[in-house]
Amino acid sequence: MTTPENTLSPRAARLAVLLENESTRTVALSRLWILWTTSEPALSGRPEQRTALAEVLEQLTAAGLVSLSKKQDLSARPHLPVRVTLPPQAHSESAAALTHSIVWRPELAWVLNARLTLGQVERLRLINAWLRDHGHGDDVLPLRERSLEVLGHEKSLDALLATTIFAPGRLTLERLRTFRTKPPLPAIRIGDGPVMVVVENDNTFHSVHHVLTEEPGPVGHIAWGVGGTFEASVRSTDDLPGVKRVRYFGDLDADGLRIPRNAAATADHESLPPVLPAIGLYRALLETSVRHHGQTTTSPSQANNLAAWLADSFLVQEAASLLVSGVRIPQEALTRTALARDRSWLADM
């Protein structure tokens, strides 16, 4: 484990992160050069490139993050090992070594006792530096703008949000003076009713919209879910006036059920209008003759878990059976003509 006198430079930390992501514990020099160029593109082709790599390998060795082969490449000076090897427990021990090589701000003192990957520690190191230099500002930026500023990539904070780094007593969005934006939900107002119908795909959105325009019944809005985007844009449902509940209609396949299930969980967690199945539309979809076979099969337990969102016992059983059998029904099977011919699907909204 490193000590304050044996700290890793930013260069060494960046290479350590790339080495952690390699699929093998032994990395040949040819591959090491690729990682080094990726890590330090500004040094590519420069005379000091080889010397800088040798210095970084010395740091990583001293920190216990790699061991160097005795056989060396003697084609130039300084000599370099023909391969480096990560220790068997590199995932945890290397991260711990890097963690203890950094002087952490009080806000991040918890890092010293956390189980983290090298990649997480490196990102926290960058956050640590940002807190030191900008931690007392008053600007508030959207998440991806802050992520690009602090971590150099607009989606890095998105990845960290799903980890234990963001948890009570740890890192918060408020600490970084940022917030998650709500993707806009493309919606059209067609009536005064309390129901918003969300349709997964755009063609079926247009068909449902066409059929409901003159007689919307209890439907006040119709929205296009844009496929999986609805899992995030569901947070915009309470921005629309008068929406009391959401009725969702999508494909009968794994993704088509996963999207509303996850959106429903978000809505429940954030006290938004509930996301419920458009039962009449799903029943009508099952009555069509369209069946696409040869899809990836789903285990019975996972199929039941996904289908459970449908709530209706008949729909749950039928949907789970489709998933287990590797069969899907695209919502486009329920055409505009069929929607207009029998409007009984509107009764359960």
Secondary structure as a PSIPRED ss2 file (coil, helix, strand):
# PSIPRED VFORMAT (PSIPRED V4.0)

   1 M C   1.000  0.000  0.000
   2 T C   1.000  0.000  0.000
   3 T C   1.000  0.000  0.000
   4 P H   0.000  1.000  0.000
   5 E H   0.000  1.000  0.000
   6 N H   0.000  1.000  0.000
   7 T C   1.000  0.000  0.000
   8 L C   1.000  0.000  0.000
   9 S C   1.000  0.000  0.000
  10 P H   0.000  1.000  0.000
  11 R H   0.000  1.000  0.000
  12 A H   0.000  1.000  0.000
  13 A H   0.000  1.000  0.000
  14 R H   0.000  1.000  0.000
  15 L H   0.000  1.000  0.000
  16 A H   0.000  1.000  0.000
  17 V H   0.000  1.000  0.000
  18 L H   0.000  1.000  0.000
  19 L H   0.000  1.000  0.000
  20 E H   0.000  1.000  0.000
  21 N C   1.000  0.000  0.000
  22 E C   1.000  0.000  0.000
  23 S C   1.000  0.000  0.000
  24 T C   1.000  0.000  0.000
  25 R C   1.000  0.000  0.000
  26 T E   0.000  0.000  1.000
  27 V E   0.000  0.000  1.000
  28 A E   0.000  0.000  1.000
  29 L H   0.000  1.000  0.000
  30 S H   0.000  1.000  0.000
  31 R H   0.000  1.000  0.000
  32 L H   0.000  1.000  0.000
  33 W H   0.000  1.000  0.000
  34 I H   0.000  1.000  0.000
  35 L H   0.000  1.000  0.000
  36 W H   0.000  1.000  0.000
  37 T H   0.000  1.000  0.000
  38 T H   0.000  1.000  0.000
  39 S H   0.000  1.000  0.000
  40 E C   1.000  0.000  0.000
  41 P H   0.000  1.000  0.000
  42 A H   0.000  1.000  0.000
  43 L H   0.000  1.000  0.000
  44 S C   1.000  0.000  0.000
  45 G C   1.000  0.000  0.000
  46 R C   1.000  0.000  0.000
  47 P C   1.000  0.000  0.000
  48 E C   1.000  0.000  0.000
  49 Q H   0.000  1.000  0.000
  50 R H   0.000  1.000  0.000
  51 T H   0.000  1.000  0.000
  52 A H   0.000  1.000  0.000
  53 L H   0.000  1.000  0.000
  54 A H   0.000  1.000  0.000
  55 E H   0.000  1.000  0.000
  56 V H   0.000  1.000  0.000
  57 L H   0.000  1.000  0.000
  58 E H   0.000  1.000  0.000
  59 Q H   0.000  1.000  0.000
  60 L H   0.000  1.000  0.000
  61 T H   0.000  1.000  0.000
  62 A H   0.000  1.000  0.000
  63 A C   1.000  0.000  0.000
  64 G C   1.000  0.000  0.000
  65 L C   1.000  0.000  0.000
  66 V C   1.000  0.000  0.000
  67 S E   0.000  0.000  1.000
  68 L E   0.000  0.000  1.000
  69 S C   1.000  0.000  0.000
  70 K C   1.000  0.000  0.000
  71 K C   1.000  0.000  0.000
  72 Q E   0.000  0.000  1.000
  73 D E   0.000  0.000  1.000
  74 L C   1.000  0.000  0.000
  75 S C   1.000  0.000  0.000
  76 A C   1.000  0.000  0.000
  77 R C   1.000  0.000  0.000
  78 P C   1.000  0.000  0.000
  79 H C   1.000  0.000  0.000
  80 L E   0.000  0.000  1.000
  81 P E   0.000  0.000  1.000
  82 V C   1.000  0.000  0.000
  83 R E   0.000  0.000  1.000
  84 V E   0.000  0.000  1.000
  85 T E   0.000  0.000  1.000
  86 L C   1.000  0.000  0.000
  87 P C   1.000  0.000  0.000
  88 P C   1.000  0.000  0.000
  89 Q C   1.000  0.000  0.000
  90 A H   0.000  1.000  0.000
  91 H H   0.000  1.000  0.000
  92 S H   0.000  1.000  0.000
  93 E H   0.000  1.000  0.000
  94 S H   0.000  1.000  0.000
  95 A H   0.000  1.000  0.000
  96 A H   0.000  1.000  0.000
  97 A H   0.000  1.000  0.000
  98 L H   0.000  1.000  0.000
  99 T H   0.000  1.000  0.000
 100 H C   1.000  0.000  0.000
 101 S C   1.000  0.000  0.000
 102 I C   1.000  0.000  0.000
 103 V C   1.000  0.000  0.000
 104 W C   1.000  0.000  0.000
 105 R C   1.000  0.000  0.000
 106 P H   0.000  1.000  0.000
 107 E H   0.000  1.000  0.000
 108 L H   0.000  1.000  0.000
 109 A H   0.000  1.000  0.000
 110 W H   0.000  1.000  0.000
 111 V H   0.000  1.000  0.000
 112 L H   0.000  1.000  0.000
 113 N H   0.000  1.000  0.000
 114 A C   1.000  0.000  0.000
 115 R C   1.000  0.000  0.000
 116 L C   1.000  0.000  0.000
 117 T C   1.000  0.000  0.000
 118 L H   0.000  1.000  0.000
 119 G H   0.000  1.000  0.000
 120 Q H   0.000  1.000  0.000
 121 V H   0.000  1.000  0.000
 122 E H   0.000  1.000  0.000
 123 R H   0.000  1.000  0.000
 124 L H   0.000  1.000  0.000
 125 R H   0.000  1.000  0.000
 126 L H   0.000  1.000  0.000
 127 I H   0.000  1.000  0.000
 128 N H   0.000  1.000  0.000
 129 A H   0.000  1.000  0.000
 130 W H   0.000  1.000  0.000
 131 L H   0.000  1.000  0.000
 132 R H   0.000  1.000  0.000
 133 D H   0.000  1.000  0.000
 134 H H   0.000  1.000  0.000
 135 G C   1.000  0.000  0.000
 136 H C   1.000  0.000  0.000
 137 G C   1.000  0.000  0.000
 138 D C   1.000  0.000  0.000
 139 D C   1.000  0.000  0.000
 140 V C   1.000  0.000  0.000
 141 L E   0.000  0.000  1.000
 142 P E   0.000  0.000  1.000
 143 L H   0.000  1.000  0.000
 144 R H   0.000  1.000  0.000
 145 E H   0.000  1.000  0.000
 146 R H   0.000  1.000  0.000
 147 S H   0.000  1.000  0.000
 148 L H   0.000  1.000  0.000
 149 E H   0.000  1.000  0.000
 150 V H   0.000  1.000  0.000
 151 L H   0.000  1.000  0.000
 152 G C   1.000  0.000  0.000
 153 H C   1.000  0.000  0.000
 154 E C   1.000  0.000  0.000
 155 K C   1.000  0.000  0.000
 156 S H   0.000  1.000  0.000
 157 L H   0.000  1.000  0.000
 158 D H   0.000  1.000  0.000
 159 A H   0.000  1.000  0.000
 160 L H   0.000  1.000  0.000
 161 L H   0.000  1.000  0.000
 162 A C   1.000  0.000  0.000
 163 T C   1.000  0.000  0.000
 164 T C   1.000  0.000  0.000
 165 I C   1.000  0.000  0.000
 166 F E   0.000  0.000  1.000
 167 A C   1.000  0.000  0.000
 168 P C   1.000  0.000  0.000
 169 G C   1.000  0.000  0.000
 170 R C   1.000  0.000  0.000
 171 L E   0.000  0.000  1.000
 172 T C   1.000  0.000  0.000
 173 L C   1.000  0.000  0.000
 174 E C   1.000  0.000  0.000
 175 R C   1.000  0.000  0.000
 176 L C   1.000  0.000  0.000
 177 R C   1.000  0.000  0.000
 178 T E   0.000  0.000  1.000
 179 F E   0.000  0.000  1.000
 180 R C   1.000  0.000  0.000
 181 T C   1.000  0.000  0.000
 182 K C   1.000  0.000  0.000
 183 P C   1.000  0.000  0.000
 184 P C   1.000  0.000  0.000
 185 L C   1.000  0.000  0.000
 186 P C   1.000  0.000  0.000
 187 A E   0.000  0.000  1.000
 188 I E   0.000  0.000  1.000
 189 R E   0.000  0.000  1.000
 190 I C   1.000  0.000  0.000
 191 G C   1.000  0.000  0.000
 192 D C   1.000  0.000  0.000
 193 G C   1.000  0.000  0.000
 194 P C   1.000  0.000  0.000
 195 V E   0.000  0.000  1.000
 196 M E   0.000  0.000  1.000
 197 V E   0.000  0.000  1.000
 198 V E   0.000  0.000  1.000
 199 V E   0.000  0.000  1.000
 200 E C   1.000  0.000  0.000
 201 N C   1.000  0.000  0.000
 202 D H   0.000  1.000  0.000
 203 N H   0.000  1.000  0.000
 204 T H   0.000  1.000  0.000
 205 F H   0.000  1.000  0.000
 206 H H   0.000  1.000  0.000
 207 S H   0.000  1.000  0.000
 208 V H   0.000  1.000  0.000
 209 H H   0.000  1.000  0.000
 210 H H   0.000  1.000  0.000
 211 V H   0.000  1.000  0.000
 212 L H   0.000  1.000  0.000
 213 T C   1.000  0.000  0.000
 214 E C   1.000  0.000  0.000
 215 E C   1.000  0.000  0.000
 216 P C   1.000  0.000  0.000
 217 G C   1.000  0.000  0.000
 218 P C   1.000  0.000  0.000
 219 V E   0.000  0.000  1.000
 220 G E   0.000  0.000  1.000
 221 H E   0.000  0.000  1.000
 222 I E   0.000  0.000  1.000
 223 A E   0.000  0.000  1.000
 224 W E   0.000  0.000  1.000
 225 G C   1.000  0.000  0.000
 226 V C   1.000  0.000  0.000
 227 G H   0.000  1.000  0.000
 228 G H   0.000  1.000  0.000
 229 T H   0.000  1.000  0.000
 230 F H   0.000  1.000  0.000
 231 E H   0.000  1.000  0.000
 232 A H   0.000  1.000  0.000
 233 S H   0.000  1.000  0.000
 234 V H   0.000  1.000  0.000
 235 R H   0.000  1.000  0.000
 236 S H   0.000  1.000  0.000
 237 T H   0.000  1.000  0.000
 238 D H   0.000  1.000  0.000
 239 D H   0.000  1.000  0.000
 240 L C   1.000  0.000  0.000
 241 P C   1.000  0.000  0.000
 242 G C   1.000  0.000  0.000
 243 V C   1.000  0.000  0.000
 244 K C   1.000  0.000  0.000
 245 R E   0.000  0.000  1.000
 246 V E   0.000  0.000  1.000
 247 R E   0.000  0.000  1.000
 248 Y E   0.000  0.000  1.000
 249 F E   0.000  0.000  1.000
 250 G C   1.000  0.000  0.000
 251 D C   1.000  0.000  0.000
 252 L E   0.000  0.000  1.000
 253 D C   1.000  0.000  0.000
 254 A H   0.000  1.000  0.000
 255 D H   0.000  1.000  0.000
 256 G H   0.000  1.000  0.000
 257 L H   0.000  1.000  0.000
 258 R H   0.000  1.000  0.000
 259 I H   0.000  1.000  0.000
 260 P H   0.000  1.000  0.000
 261 R H   0.000  1.000  0.000
 262 N H   0.000  1.000  0.000
 263 A H   0.000  1.000  0.000
 264 A H   0.000  1.000  0.000
 265 A H   0.000  1.000  0.000
 266 T H   0.000  1.000  0.000
 267 A H   0.000  1.000  0.000
 268 D H   0.000  1.000  0.000
 269 H H   0.000  1.000  0.000
 270 E C   1.000  0.000  0.000
 271 S C   1.000  0.000  0.000
 272 L C   1.000  0.000  0.000
 273 P C   1.000  0.000  0.000
 274 P C   1.000  0.000  0.000
 275 V E   0.000  0.000  1.000
 276 L E   0.000  0.000  1.000
 277 P E   0.000  0.000  1.000
 278 A C   1.000  0.000  0.000
 279 I H   0.000  1.000  0.000
 280 G H   0.000  1.000  0.000
 281 L H   0.000  1.000  0.000
 282 Y H   0.000  1.000  0.000
 283 R H   0.000  1.000  0.000
 284 A H   0.000  1.000  0.000
 285 L H   0.000  1.000  0.000
 286 L H   0.000  1.000  0.000
 287 E C   1.000  0.000  0.000
 288 T C   1.000  0.000  0.000
 289 S C   1.000  0.000  0.000
 290 V C   1.000  0.000  0.000
 291 R C   1.000  0.000  0.000
 292 H E   0.000  0.000  1.000
 293 H C   1.000  0.000  0.000
 294 G C   1.000  0.000  0.000
 295 Q C   1.000  0.000  0.000
 296 T C   1.000  0.000  0.000
 297 T C   1.000  0.000  0.000
 298 T C   1.000  0.000  0.000
 299 S C   1.000  0.000  0.000
 300 P H   0.000  1.000  0.000
 301 S H   0.000  1.000  0.000
 302 Q H   0.000  1.000  0.000
 303 A H   0.000  1.000  0.000
 304 N H   0.000  1.000  0.000
 305 N H   0.000  1.000  0.000
 306 L H   0.000  1.000  0.000
 307 A H   0.000  1.000  0.000
 308 A H   0.000  1.000  0.000
 309 W H   0.000  1.000  0.000
 310 L H   0.000  1.000  0.000
 311 A C   1.000  0.000  0.000
 312 D C   1.000  0.000  0.000
 313 S H   0.000  1.000  0.000
 314 F H   0.000  1.000  0.000
 315 L H   0.000  1.000  0.000
 316 V H   0.000  1.000  0.000
 317 Q H   0.000  1.000  0.000
 318 E H   0.000  1.000  0.000
 319 A H   0.000  1.000  0.000
 320 A H   0.000  1.000  0.000
 321 S H   0.000  1.000  0.000
 322 L H   0.000  1.000  0.000
 323 L H   0.000  1.000  0.000
 324 V H   0.000  1.000  0.000
 325 S H   0.000  1.000  0.000
 326 G C   1.000  0.000  0.000
 327 V C   1.000  0.000  0.000
 328 R E   0.000  0.000  1.000
 329 I E   0.000  0.000  1.000
 330 P C   1.000  0.000  0.000
 331 Q H   0.000  1.000  0.000
 332 E H   0.000  1.000  0.000
 333 A H   0.000  1.000  0.000
 334 L C   1.000  0.000  0.000
 335 T C   1.000  0.000  0.000
 336 R H   0.000  1.000  0.000
 337 T H   0.000  1.000  0.000
 338 A H   0.000  1.000  0.000
 339 L H   0.000  1.000  0.000
 340 A H   0.000  1.000  0.000
 341 R H   0.000  1.000  0.000
 342 D C   1.000  0.000  0.000
 343 R H   0.000  1.000  0.000
 344 S H   0.000  1.000  0.000
 345 W H   0.000  1.000  0.000
 346 L H   0.000  1.000  0.000
 347 A H   0.000  1.000  0.000
 348 D H   0.000  1.000  0.000
 349 M C   1.000  0.000  0.000
